[in-house]
Amino acid sequence: MNLLEAAGDRPVFEHGARAVTGAQMLGLVRRIAAGLRAAAVGPGDGLAMMLGVTPEAFAATIAAYVVGARAVGVRPGLPDGQLRHVLHQDITAVVTDAATGPEHAPRTLTVSELLAASGEDGPLRLSGRPEDVARLVYTSGSTGTPKACAQTYAAMNAAWTARPEAWPPAIRELASRLRRYLVFGSLGSQVMMEYGVLTLAAGGTMVVADPPAFPDAITRYRATASVITVPRLYKLVAAQRTAPADLSSLRALMVSGSPLDASRLREALDVLGPVVFQGYGQTETGTISMATPRDVPPSVGFPPDVVDVEVRDADGRPVPPGVDGELYVRTPAQAIGYWAEPAETAEVFVDGWVRTRDLGHFDEDGRLYLTGRTRDVVIVNANLYYAGPIERVLAAAPDIAEAYVVGAPDEDTGEAVHAFVVPVADRIPDLGSLRALVGERLGEACVPATITILDEVPTAPNGKPDKRLLTTAIPRGRPASGRFS
């Protein structure tokens, strides 16, 4: 609320030709909050937010927090079965900007009817209780079934995003570049919303670009910043090499969703300039670390002082710098667990720490490096091999732009490695050489049983590479190569 009050007559949200000031946005929040209270929605009630990317959607999300409800962001395009599951997770009502809600919604409240209420006079009455869950944010499901991370009001208030005095150096540098930040997809996305709040705190404007066609959206909206996934970054770099667009307004691209190969990062910096920020975080924890364009690839920067990161071995003991292990993290705004998932909560949330299931190490200077995931593995002849190192060897080959590795059952070895590669434009990779390279660097057990050439990697709705779909596309009969597009 303080950010909107401080903004006053400054535009905070731009939707097409419409610019909404801080004062106007605060007025929307007041009216929607009054509408929610008139609908008997209050502390502890679950609100499924099925909204587009509009000023009213942003206001509705903030209003849900004002009345103390539990806001649940619903990703657009969710399959019907998953949508039913979400809407049966203690949901009181669905808030939508459509004329009607889904058939299986317990109750539907449209933004238009909520806005019909008169705004409350005087200071906003905040009803959220510290121990109540403020929001549920679903994980991407990149390594399993999506789970709902529960963040309390106390944790939300402890976050540093909206407090410039608490920004670590990397975030302070990023914030200075967020004059016009593109928003798209869903405001229920933790990443999209977190950078949005940071933009408002930095005095910038959230600018709607949906769908986010790059580089056109950057040029059309004179954007200074945007979130971008690794596949989209690769495509943008390739497009700039062949048909450069005017990206003179661009100051920051926040890479999110999956690690960025060091050689591809250097290429992006060479083509786009010093604009690439590589963020590392999880839905369970929020931001853990941030690498600026000046940081040493492939590190993800220095975790800020308010974030604790320990690298531990398989027995849970801390390891020294330079040694890989699993990352355990504590952040001020981390979730308290998974909603209605006690077994999963007990496995991941341990003694106040979050098990990231990510592998990495620190260098002697305190920079953090990611090297893989504990569950992104292939078990060959009862020995465990991580997909990350195999992907990095393949991606480092001069003819390969992207590489992805999955495992599949194998009659001879229990599981076998299967690779999918996206070639550099106009190049035809020598698949035999790729297999030999992997064997030379990592050993015969890591050599892919098949290598499939992709025109582009298939992505899940959240923009991440869809490894589950790749698994279904493994060629039968174990040929050395194939093609899938």
Secondary structure, DSSP 8 states (H G I E B T S, - for coil): -HHHHHHTTSEEEEETTEEEEHHHHHHHHHHHHHHHHHTT--TT-EEEEE--SSHHHHHHHHHHHHTT-EEEE--TT--HHHHHHHHTSS--EEEESSSS--TT-S-EEEHHHHHTS----SS------TTSEEEEEE---TTSS--EEEEEHHHHHH-STT-GGG--HHHHHHHTT-SEEEE-S-TTSHHHHHHHHHHHHTT-EEEE-SS--TTHHHHHTT-SEEEEEHHHHHHHHHHHHHS----TT--EEEEESS---HHHHHHHHHHH-S-EEEEEEETTTEEEEEE-TTS-TT------TT-EEEEE-TTS-B--TT--EEEEEE-TT---EETT-HHHHHHHEETTEEEEEEEEEE-TT--EEEEEETTSEEEETTEEEEHHHHHHHHHTSTTEEEEEEEEEEETTTEEEEEEEEEE-TT----HHHHHHHHHHHH-GGGS-SEEEEESS--B-TTSSB-HHHHHHT--TT--SEEEE-
